[in-house]
């Protein structure tokens, strides 16, 4: 996934909320 900083799609945003931040 390239957009790990700001997910544009709501679906990715929802998944990102449950996924730990990876820098």
N, C-alpha and C positions, 0 to 999 in steps of 0.2 A: 504493500500500500504506500503510495507516494504521499498522499495528503494525510499525514498522521497528525499534523498540527491543527488544521481546521477542516474537519469533515463537512463538505457542502451538503451531502445527502443526509436527510433525517434518519434514514435507516442506519447509516454508518455511525451517525452521532449517537444513536441509541446503543449500538454495539460498543462504541468507544467508552460509553459511560460505565459499562461493565468490564471494560478492559483496562488494565493498569497502564499508566503512562510509560512509554518506552522512549528514552531520549537517544 
